[in-house]
Amino acid sequence: MFNFNDTKIKKKIDIKGFLDFIKEYKEDQIECTKHTFFRLSEKQRKIFTCDELRRILLSLSPFLVGVQYNENYALFYKYKNRNLKVIVNIANRKIKIVTFYFIEQWQIPKI
């Protein structure tokens, strides 16, 4: 059964430490899943490709990083003047992009 508390952030992660960690990964170690794009329309799927998400992860600096109770990482970016939340799972030398979506300012966790 799904528990909403699983997706809450339990621990804030140092941004510089996270960036140093993620730089150890190559593009082919970052994967999208069928679930990654489920929130998007067909039009949006042409804009937000797996390659674009990889580029965001490898070249942009998040303003907030946290580990959720379900052990996924919640990454928050400023992207084209909007707040982008990316959920990733890191295991077995792979980063899987679970999902992503834009959020409002009030939805950014206060941790």
C-alpha positions as CSV (number, residue, x, y, z in Angstrom):
1,M,0.0,0.0,0.0
2,F,1.2,3.5,-0.9
3,N,2.1,5.7,2.1
4,F,2.3,9.4,1.4
5,N,4.9,9.8,4.1
6,D,7.3,7.7,1.9
7,T,7.7,10.6,-0.4
8,K,8.5,13.2,2.3
9,I,12.1,14.3,2.6
10,K,13.7,12.8,5.7
11,K,17.2,14.3,5.2
12,K,18.6,17.3,3.4
13,I,21.7,16.6,1.4
14,D,24.6,19.0,0.9
15,I,24.4,20.3,-2.7
16,K,28.1,20.4,-3.4
17,G,28.5,16.8,-2.1
18,F,25.6,15.7,-4.3
19,L,27.1,17.4,-7.3
20,D,30.5,15.7,-6.7
21,F,28.8,12.4,-6.3
22,I,26.7,12.7,-9.5
23,K,29.7,13.8,-11.6
24,E,30.9,10.2,-11.2
25,Y,28.1,9.0,-13.4
26,K,28.2,9.0,-17.2
27,E,25.1,9.7,-19.4
28,D,24.6,6.0,-20.2
29,Q,24.3,5.4,-16.5
30,I,21.3,7.7,-16.2
31,E,18.1,6.0,-17.4
32,C,14.5,7.0,-17.8
33,T,11.7,4.5,-17.0
34,K,8.2,4.0,-18.4
35,H,7.0,5.9,-15.3
36,T,9.3,8.9,-16.0
37,F,7.0,10.6,-18.5
38,F,3.6,9.4,-17.3
39,R,2.4,12.9,-16.2
40,L,3.2,14.5,-19.6
41,S,1.1,15.0,-22.7
42,E,2.5,13.9,-26.1
43,K,3.4,17.6,-26.9
44,Q,5.4,17.8,-23.6
45,R,7.1,14.5,-24.3
46,K,8.7,16.0,-27.4
47,I,10.1,18.8,-25.3
48,F,11.2,16.8,-22.2
49,T,13.2,13.9,-23.5
50,C,15.4,11.6,-21.5
51,D,18.4,13.4,-23.1
52,E,17.2,16.7,-21.7
53,L,16.7,15.3,-18.3
54,R,20.2,13.8,-18.3
55,R,21.5,17.2,-19.3
56,I,19.7,18.8,-16.4
57,L,21.1,16.3,-14.0
58,L,24.7,16.5,-15.3
59,S,25.0,20.2,-16.0
60,L,22.6,22.2,-13.7
61,S,23.0,22.7,-10.0
62,P,19.9,22.0,-7.9
63,F,18.9,24.5,-5.2
64,L,17.7,21.7,-2.9
65,V,18.5,18.0,-2.6
66,G,16.9,15.6,-0.1
67,V,16.5,11.9,0.5
68,Q,12.9,10.7,0.9
69,Y,11.7,8.0,3.3
70,N,11.4,5.7,0.3
71,E,15.2,6.2,-0.3
72,N,14.6,8.1,-3.6
73,Y,16.3,11.5,-4.0
74,A,14.2,14.6,-4.6
75,L,16.1,17.2,-6.6
76,F,14.8,20.7,-7.0
77,Y,16.0,22.9,-9.9
78,K,15.3,26.4,-11.3
79,Y,14.6,25.6,-14.9
80,K,13.4,28.2,-17.4
81,N,12.1,30.4,-14.5
82,R,10.1,27.5,-13.0
83,N,10.7,25.1,-10.2
84,L,11.4,21.6,-11.4
85,K,11.2,18.6,-9.1
86,V,13.0,15.5,-10.3
87,I,12.8,12.2,-8.4
88,V,15.6,9.7,-8.9
89,N,16.6,6.4,-7.6
90,I,20.3,5.7,-7.3
91,A,21.4,2.0,-7.1
92,N,23.8,-0.4,-8.7
93,R,25.8,2.4,-10.4
94,K,22.6,3.6,-12.2
95,I,20.5,6.7,-11.8
96,K,16.9,6.0,-12.7
97,I,14.7,9.0,-13.2
98,V,11.5,8.0,-11.5
99,T,9.4,11.1,-12.4
100,F,9.6,14.9,-12.7
101,Y,7.2,17.8,-12.7
102,F,7.0,21.5,-12.2
103,I,5.9,22.8,-8.8
104,E,4.8,26.1,-7.3
105,Q,7.0,28.0,-4.9
106,W,4.8,27.0,-1.9
107,Q,5.3,23.3,-2.7
108,I,9.1,23.5,-2.1
109,P,9.8,21.7,1.2
110,K,11.0,23.8,4.1
111,I,13.8,21.6,5.4
